[in-house]
Structures are given as C-alpha cells and as structure tokens.
C-alpha cells in the first residue's frame, strides 16, 4: 500500500512541475530541439563541398582533353556521374534533416499562444515567421540544386556521345551555369535568413530572461 501511495505522489509532483513550466521555457526547449534536429544537415556540408570540388576537377580535365582521347573522357564522364549520385544522396540526407527540424518547430504554435506579455509574444511570432521563411528558402535551394545535378547529368551523358557537336555541348554548359547561378542565389538567401533567425532567437531569449546555461 505504501509503495502505491509513493508512486502516486511522485506522479502528481511530475504533473504539477510539467503544468508549471513557463511557455518561454517550452519555446526555448522546442527551439533548441529544432536546432538539434539539423545536426545531420550540418554533417552533409563538408562532404558536399569536397564532392563539388572533385566534380569540378573532373569536368575541367575533360574539357582540357577535348575529344582527343574519347575512351578516357568517357571513363571520366562516368566518374562525374558517380560523383553526382553521391552529391544527391548527401543532399537528400540534408533535406531529411530539415524536414525533421520543421516538424519539431511546428510545435511552437501552442506555446506562443500561451505567452501573456504582448511584446514578447510579438517577438516570438516574428521569430516563427523568420523560420518559416527560412524553410521556404531551403525548399527553393533544394529544388534548384536538384535541377543543377540533373543538368550536370545531361552534360556528362552528352560527353559520352562520340558524335557530340561542340555547339550542343556549349549550349548545355550554358544552361547548367544558369541553373547554378540560381543555386548560388538561393543559397545566399537561405544563409541570410538563417542569420536573421539566429539574431531574432538570441533577442527573444534575452527579452524572455532565459539564461540558457541555467536551462541546460
């Protein structure tokens, strides 16, 4: 009997503590969990950058060879295609991480509604809007990057054609470059939005009086 009473008492205390959690602290925890969900996103950046550098080296060497050694450039084109497969794999892992982050971030709605202080609530809503825009920016970045990979694939497949006309290759390269210009623009917007979000988050923590060291 005593054991049952003790368990019930502990349960009541747990419920009471949970009920007394301030929405500010819950928002803090959700935001930090959101950031944690993007850890795999961060892990993809270095291997993606290395693959991009390696792919550029492959392409540059092919351009230097021209059609003088078709067997060699065909082999290198296959290496380029394999590189693109790896890049797409990393990109999809990156997107999975962002999707997981977004799912966590969506939990904020209920907690923001609980905020009583008007200015703080306004800041939280602005913070939420910034992050939503950031997710939109990422979707644009992802879809544009995928198009870039598709154009790269077309280029390497063309290079493997022994009857390839130089003017057709030049046109394809121009199309590819245009897509990657958009990738660069989308990436800049995403990075800029990330900075805005981080600044707004720090400002919200300060305004809410959240000592991150104590919460951790």
C-alpha positions, -999 to +999 in steps of 0.1 A: +000+000+000+028+024+009+045+017-024+013+027-044+010+059-024+046+068-031+042+062-068+011+083-069+027+111-051+057+111-075+033+112-104+014+141-090+046+161-085+057+153-121+023+165-134+025+197-112+060+205-124+050+200-161+020+222-157+041+250-141+066+250-170+066+286-184+058+289-221+090+308-225+110+278-213+090+254-235+096+277-265+133+276-256+134+238-255+115+235-287+139+259-305+169+240-292+154+207-302+148+222-336+184+231-339+195+196-327+174+181-355+195+199-380+228+183-368+227+159-398+222+188-421+255+203-408+273+170-413+265+170-451+282+203-457+318+192-458+314+161-479+291+180-503+318+207-507+345+181-513+324+163-539+317+197-557+354+204-558+362+169-571+335+171-597+348+204-610+383+189-613+368+160-634+350+184-657+380+207-661+402+178-671+376+165-696+375+200-712+413+200-715+413+166-732+386+175-757+378+146-779+414+135-784+410+105-761+374+095-762+378+064-741+395+084-714+369+112-713+341+086-714+356+070-684+359+103-666+323+112-675+313+080-656+333+093-627+314+126-629+281+108-629+291+087-599+300+119-581+266+134-589+249+103-574+269+108-541+260+145-541+223+138-545+225+113-517+240+139-493+215+165-505+186+141-496+200+135-462+203+172-457+166+176-467+155+148-443+172+167-415+155+200-425+121+182-427+127+167-392+136+202-379+104+217-394+083+190-378+098+199-344+095+236-350+057+233-357+052+225-320+057+262-313+022+272-322+006+262-290+033+276-267+034+310-284-004+313-279+003+309-241+026+340-239+009+367-219+034+396-224+024+413-257+059+424-268+073+390-261+045+373-280+051+396-309+088+387-309+080+350-308+057+354-337+083+373-357+108+346-349+083+320-361+078+339-394+115+341-399+120+304-395+090+296-418+106+318-445+139+300-439+122+267-446+108+282-478+142+294-488+156+259-482+129+243-504+139+267-532+176+259-526+170+221-527+148+221-558+173+244-577+203+222-566+185+191-578+179+208-612+216+216-613+225+180-607+201+170-635+218+194-659+252+181-649+240+146-657+228+157-691+263+172-697+282+140-688+258+119-709+264+142-739+302+139-734+299+101-737+284+106-772+311+102-798+290+121-823+287+151-800+287+185-816+307+212-798+280+238-802+255+214-785+279+209-756+284+247-752+247+253-751+243+226-724+271+241-703+254+275-706+221+260-694+239+243-665+257+275-655+224+294-654+209+269-630+240+271-607+237+309-607+202+303-592+216+278-568+241+304-556+214+330-552+191+305-533+220+295-510+227+332-502+191+338-493+190+307-471+222+317-453+209+353-448+176+341-434+195+317-411+214+347-397+183+367-392+167+338-374+197+333-351+197+370-342+160+371-335+163+339-314+191+355-292+170+386-289+139+366-278+160+347-252+173+379-238+138+395-237+123+364-221+150+364-194+161+329-203+195+320-190+205+293-215+232+279-192+207+275-163+181+259-186+207+235-199 
